[in-house]
Amino acid sequence: MNRITRLFAEKQTNILNVYFTAGYPYLNSTGTIIAALDKAGVDLVEVGMPYSDPLADGPTIQESGQVALKNGMQLSLLFDQIAEVRKTVEVPLVLMGYFNQVMQFGERKFLEKCKEVGVDGLILPDLPIYEYEHFYKDWFEDLDLGISFLISPQSGTERIRKIDELTRGFIYMVADAAVTGATGGITEIQLAYFQRIRGMDLKQPRLIGFGITDSAAFQTVSAYASGGIIGSAFIRLLGGLSEAALPEAIDHWVKSIRG
């Protein structure tokens, strides 16, 4: 069974998904960070594939991507790093990036490599659901890979229902129309949006991301979905840490989010 599927079958609340950019803050820190997050009790790890022209990433994640690229991060190295850490870590892993990266690598080759090294799912915000359904859906299913599509406060009912039908793993519920890391605190408008989506009784579990920065926000979104996704706040933690300091700092941070 896919690790993401197993996670949501075994746990329905307070799922903590942490995002970081591969190759940041150091080229070879990817495995260290994944292992530290796993040891600290994170439920799901989302690994960003650094990209020169991101669409939805705020300044913190954009900067981490630029640093990672300057460090020399590339997909072939990332796959090697994941394969190595998979020898000792069972936490579900999701790769987040943009479809141009997949196309440049070769779509089928990329998906097969994900399966080979132990990636469990993908988040590709610029992959249209029509393209996925008609050209790639069978490949994802054959390889038992998850795919998470995004919904936002602007998403219409018909689109949300279609995304619920096509998603494999969890729906990425964007908490705010802004880019990642751009907000702080949960507003009444956001709560109304969370309630609206919860009332739709979707079949797929949902994780809420964008602007989830601390324990209070994580606890709030976990009351309306299966859990939350934290990215920019975690990347800000990583910046400036020595490689040796990463495991202990990550452990303390995860405990602070869990409360």
N, C-alpha and C positions, 0 to 999 in steps of 0.2 A: 504494500500500500504506500502511496505517496506520503511523505512525511508531513506535508501540509494538511492533507486529508485526515491523517491520523491525529494530528494536533487538535483540529477542530472537532473531531469525533470524541476526543477525550476531555477537552476543556472548552467551555462556552463563554467564560467571562474573564475579565482582567488579563487578556492576552497582550503581552508587551512585545511589540515589533520595533527593533532599533535599526535605523539606517546609518550607514557610513559609506564614504567613497573609497573604493579600492585604491591602494597606493598612497593614501593620506593617513597620517602625516609623513609616513616613510614608505618607500617603495615596497619593502618587504614586511610591513606591519599588518597586512591583511589577515594572515593566519593568526597572528597574536591577538588581534582584536576579536576575531570570530571566537577563538577559544576562550578568551576572557569573558565575553558576553554569555557564552554557553555556561561557563562555570558559575557566573553570577546569577543565572536563572532566567535569562531572557528566553522568551518562547519562540521567537522567530527573528532571523537576522536578514536584513535587506541590504545587499551589497550593490552600491552604485558603480556602474561602468562609466568612468570619466569620459566626458564628451565636450568638444570645443564649442558647441552651439546648443546648449540646453534650452528647452521651451518653458518649463514650469519651475525651474530651480531658482531660489532666491540667492542673494549675494553670498551667503555663507557657504552653501553647497557649490555654487559656481566657483568660488575661490578655491575650495578644496579640490575641485576637479582640475583646475588649472595647475595647482601644485602637483597633483598626482601625475598629470601628463608631463610636466617638466621633470618629475622624478623618473619618468620612463615607463609608466604603467601602460600596458597594452593587453588586449584580450587574451592572447596566447599565454602570457605570463599569469594573468588572473586565473585562467583555467588550471594552470600548474599549481598555483597557490591553493586553490580550492581542493584539488585532488589530494594535496599533501595534508591539509587540515582535516579532510574527511576521514583520514585514517584513525582519528581519535575523537571526532566530534559528530554528534548525531542531530544537533539542532537543525530544524528546517532552514534552508537557504533559498532566498529569492534574489535574482539579479534584476536590477532596475536600470534601464537605459533607453536608448532611442533606436528606432527601427533601422535607421541608416547604418548603425553599427552592425546589426544583424545581417543586413543585405551585403555589406562590404565583406563580411566573413564568409557569407554563403548561408542562406536561410536553413536549409536542411543540415548542413555541416555544423552550424551553430547549435541547433537544437540537439543533435546527436552528441555533440561535445558536452552540452549541459547535462544530459543524461549520464554520460560516461563518468564525469567527475563528481557527480552527486548534487548538482543543482536541482531544486525541487519545483521552482516556478519562476515566472517572468512577469515584470511590469514594464510595458512598453507604451507610454502615454500617447505616442503619435501613431500607433498602429490602429487604423480604422476598424471598427467592428465588422464592417462589410468585408474588408480584405481578409480579416482573420477567419470569418465564417466560411468564405468561399475558397480560400487558398491554403490556409494553414491549420485549420481546426483538426483535421484528420491526423496531421503530423503530431500535434500536441497530445492528442488522445492515444495515438500509437505508442508514443514514448512516455506516457503517463506524466506529462509535465503540466504544472498549473499555469494559469494565465489570469491575472487580475486586471480588470478594467476599472476605470475611474468614473465615479459620479460626483457631481457638484451641486451646489444650491440651484444652479441654473438648468440642471438636467430635467427634461420632461418625463412624464410618467411612462410613455411608450419606450423611450430610450432606456430608462432604468429597468423596465421589465425585460428588454432585450439583453441588456448587460447581465441581468440576473440569470438569464437562460444560458448565456455563453461562458460566463466565468467558471473557472476551475480552481477552487481553493478558497479565495475570499474576494469580496468587492472592496476596492480602495475608495473609501468615502472621503472626499476632499471637504474639509471643514469650512473652507473659506475660498472665495474667488481669487484671492491674491496668490502670489508665488509662495513657495515654501519659506518658513521662518519669518514671515512678514507680520505676524500678529502675535498678540500676547493676551491670554485670558479668553474665556468663552462668553460670547454675547448672547442676549436674549433672542436675537435673530437666528443665530446658529442653533440655539436650543430648539427653536421652533422647527428648523430644518431637520434636526436630528429626530424630533418627534414625528415629523411627517414621514420620513423614510422608515422609521421603526413601525409606523402604522400600516405600511404597505405589505408587511408580512412576507418579505422576500425569503426565498429558499436558501440563498447563499449567506454565509456569515459575513459580517462587515467589520472592517477596521477603519478607524477615523484618523486621518493625518492632516498635516499642514497647520502649523501654529500650536502644536501640542508641545509645551516646553518644560513642564514641571509636574510634580506629583498631583497637584490639585486638578490640573487640566486632564491628566491621564485618568484620574478617578471619575471625573465628570463624563468624559466621552465613553468610559467603560460602562456607565449606567445606561447608555443608549445603543451600544453596539458590543461586539465581542471583545473589544479592546482598542488600543491606540497605537499610532506609529509616531516615533520621535526621531527626527533626523538632525535638523540644524542645531538644536541644543546639545546633542551628543557630539557633533563635529566641533562645536565651540570648545567643548571639554578637551577634545583630543589635541587641538592646536596648542603648541608650546610645550607639550609633554615630551620627555625623553622616552626612548623606546623602552627602557627598563621600568619606567614609571607607569606605563600603560595598564598592566593588569590590575594593580591595586587601585588606581584612579577609577577604572571602569567598574570595579566591584563596588566601590563606595557610591558611585553615581547611580548604578542600577538599584541599590538598596534605598537611595534617597527617592527615586521615582516610585518604587514599590510602597514607600511609606512604612 
